[in-house]
């Protein structure tokens, strides 16, 4: 203190203590659930919904809505992080673990996820079967609304939310990585929010 004035060098000011440690760098907390989509909202009737599963060897099978509902599901409370820099904490979902949906994945290493309307996104298969990832069909205790990806979407909360493809229609297993829709337009191939991997070359 000098002449009644506090003198503090910027270099000695610590980090803000009110920042929630669950929020990745460069993100801000969001109370609402913004709706962002690459195209128009898909509306898929449950009696026409299908999830096509394709193995790296070319074999395929399809799940109906009744098939999905017959699988064991989980209630999930998790934080989600959008590449547009908002984070929503403590969101609640219900879904079937992707590892349960896929079953035996053989020697595949990657997945290309498909949505109604043609959207795709790519992920390492380990992020779907060795980490927490779900085919989600409820949000906040209610059936998932189409604007948020219903009737079912992928939920991969440890990556930026564009990887959690809305209106899930297929999961294709591959030996080689293949960029999806946003990845071909310059988004990061992986999308780790804690490393701020928004665009190609980040992190």
VENGI-V430444 format. One record per backbone hydrogen bond with DSSP energy under -1.0 kcal/mol. CO is the residue of the C=O (numbers start at 1). NH is the residue of the N-H. If there is no record, write none. Layout:
CO_NH ; CO_NH
//
This chain:
2_5 ; 5_2 ; 9_12 ; 10_13 ; 20_23 ; 24_27 ; 28_87 ; 45_48 ; 51_63 ; 52_171 ; 53_61 ; 54_173 ; 55_58 ; 59_55 ; 61_53 ; 63_51 ; 64_68 ; 65_69 ; 66_70 ; 68_71 ; 74_95 ; 76_93 ; 78_91 ; 80_88 ; 81_161 ; 82_85 ; 85_28 ; 86_82 ; 87_30 ; 88_80 ; 91_78 ; 92_140 ; 93_76 ; 94_137 ; 94_138 ; 95_74 ; 96_135 ; 97_101 ; 98_102 ; 99_103 ; 105_108 ; 109_125 ; 110_174 ; 111_123 ; 112_172 ; 113_121 ; 114_169 ; 114_170 ; 115_118 ; 119_115 ; 120_181 ; 121_113 ; 123_111 ; 124_127 ; 125_128 ; 125_129 ; 126_130 ; 133_98 ; 134_155 ; 135_96 ; 136_153 ; 137_144 ; 138_94 ; 139_142 ; 142_139 ; 145_148 ; 145_150 ; 146_149 ; 149_167 ; 152_168 ; 153_136 ; 155_134 ; 156_159 ; 160_163 ; 161_164 ; 163_165 ; 165_154 ; 167_116 ; 169_52 ; 170_114 ; 171_54 ; 172_112 ; 174_109 ; 174_110 ; 180_184 ; 182_187 ; 183_186 ; 186_200 ; 191_160 ; 192_195 ; 192_197 ; 196_198 ; 198_188 ; 199_202
//
